[in-house]
Amino acid sequence: MKYILMMHCPRTGYDSFGSWPKKDIQAHIGFMREINKALRAAGELVSAEGLASPHEAKVVRAGKDGAPVTDGVFPEAKEFLAGYWIVDVETPEQAYGIAARASAAPGPGGGSDEHAHRSAAGDERTARRLAVTAGSLRRASVARA
């Protein structure tokens, strides 16, 4: 079954990440690349992407005439989607294990930066910087008129 693991960070996460020492940024990114490499070698990685800063995000909806209407990020948002993995594994526990590994990425100074893992059931622990949510993907069918 396929699962999406979504990496979230607080509103200040992108700005504070950019102020980390260069070696800490490289260690963090290297850690993520190693996870991707291991998942790919195991045949479990379907897709993975880090996303651009929320400052570049737009909320899009259809206007009355159906044309797209865009707006910037809403200031009340407390956290943003920073990236995701789509993995194909046999059990939810395997997906949770991958999410837990990803949530242990090193922070400033090389140590884990109070990461948390959130399961799809909503078990949540407070995190200052990064949380990973795991949820299953179901196939959707589209009926044609």
C-alpha positions in Angstrom: 0.0 0.0 0.0 1.2 3.5 -0.7 1.6 6.1 2.1 2.3 9.8 2.0 4.7 11.0 4.6 4.3 14.8 4.9 7.0 16.9 6.5 5.7 20.0 8.2 7.5 22.9 9.7 6.3 25.9 11.7 6.0 29.3 10.0 9.4 30.3 11.2 11.1 27.1 10.1 12.2 28.2 6.6 13.8 31.4 7.9 15.5 29.8 10.9 16.8 26.9 8.6 18.5 29.4 6.4 20.3 30.9 9.4 21.8 27.5 10.5 25.6 27.1 10.0 26.4 25.8 6.6 27.7 22.4 7.9 24.5 21.8 9.8 22.4 22.5 6.7 24.6 20.1 4.7 24.3 17.5 7.4 20.5 17.8 7.5 20.2 17.6 3.7 22.7 14.7 3.6 20.6 12.8 6.1 17.5 13.3 4.0 19.4 12.1 0.8 20.5 9.0 2.7 17.0 8.2 3.7 15.9 8.5 0.0 18.8 6.4 -1.1 17.9 3.6 1.4 14.2 3.7 0.4 15.1 3.6 -3.3 17.4 0.6 -2.7 14.7 -1.2 -0.8 12.2 -0.5 -3.6 10.0 1.5 -1.2 10.4 5.0 -2.6 7.7 6.1 -5.1 8.4 9.9 -4.9 10.0 12.5 -2.6 10.2 16.3 -2.9 11.2 19.2 -0.7 9.0 22.2 -1.3 9.8 25.9 -1.8 9.4 28.4 0.9 5.8 29.3 1.9 6.5 32.8 0.8 6.3 31.4 -2.8 3.0 29.6 -2.2 -0.4 30.6 -3.5 -3.8 29.5 -2.5 -5.8 28.8 -5.7 -9.6 28.5 -6.0 -12.1 28.9 -8.8 -13.8 32.3 -9.1 -17.5 32.7 -10.0 -16.6 32.3 -13.7 -14.4 29.3 -13.1 -11.2 31.2 -13.7 -8.4 30.7 -11.1 -8.2 33.2 -8.2 -5.0 33.2 -6.3 -4.1 34.6 -2.9 -0.9 34.5 -0.8 -0.3 32.4 2.3 -2.6 33.3 5.1 -0.9 34.8 8.0 -2.8 32.7 10.5 -1.2 29.5 9.2 1.0 28.1 12.0 2.8 25.5 10.0 3.5 24.6 6.4 4.1 21.6 4.2 7.9 21.5 3.7 8.1 18.3 1.7 6.8 14.7 1.3 7.7 11.1 0.6 5.4 8.6 -1.1 6.4 5.2 0.0 5.0 1.7 -1.0 5.2 -0.6 1.9 3.2 -3.6 3.3 2.0 -2.2 6.6 1.2 1.1 8.3 3.9 0.3 10.9 6.5 0.3 8.1 5.4 3.7 7.0 5.4 5.0 10.6 8.9 3.6 11.0 10.1 5.5 7.9 8.4 8.7 9.2 10.1 8.3 12.5 13.5 7.9 10.9 12.9 11.0 8.7 11.8 13.0 11.8 15.2 12.3 13.4 17.1 14.5 10.9 19.9 16.5 12.6 19.3 20.1 13.6 21.6 22.9 14.5 24.7 21.6 16.3 24.2 18.1 14.8 21.6 16.8 17.4 18.0 16.0 16.7 16.1 19.2 16.9 13.0 18.1 19.0 11.4 16.4 16.1 8.1 14.6 16.5 6.2 11.9 14.6 2.5 12.2 14.1 0.6 9.2 13.1 -2.5 9.3 10.9 -4.6 8.6 14.0 -3.5 12.0 15.4 -1.1 10.9 18.2 0.8 14.2 18.5 3.8 15.3 20.5 4.9 18.9 20.5 7.7 19.8 18.0 9.6 23.1 17.6 10.7 22.5 14.1 9.6 19.4 12.2 6.8 16.8 12.3 6.1 14.0 9.8 2.6 12.8 9.3 1.9 9.4 7.7 -1.3 8.6 5.9 -2.4 6.0 3.4 -3.2 6.8 -0.2 -6.2 5.3 -1.8 -6.9 5.1 -5.5 -9.7 7.5 -6.6 -11.9 6.8 -9.6 -13.3 9.6 -11.7 -16.6 9.0 -13.4 -17.1 10.5 -16.8 -20.4 12.1 -17.7 
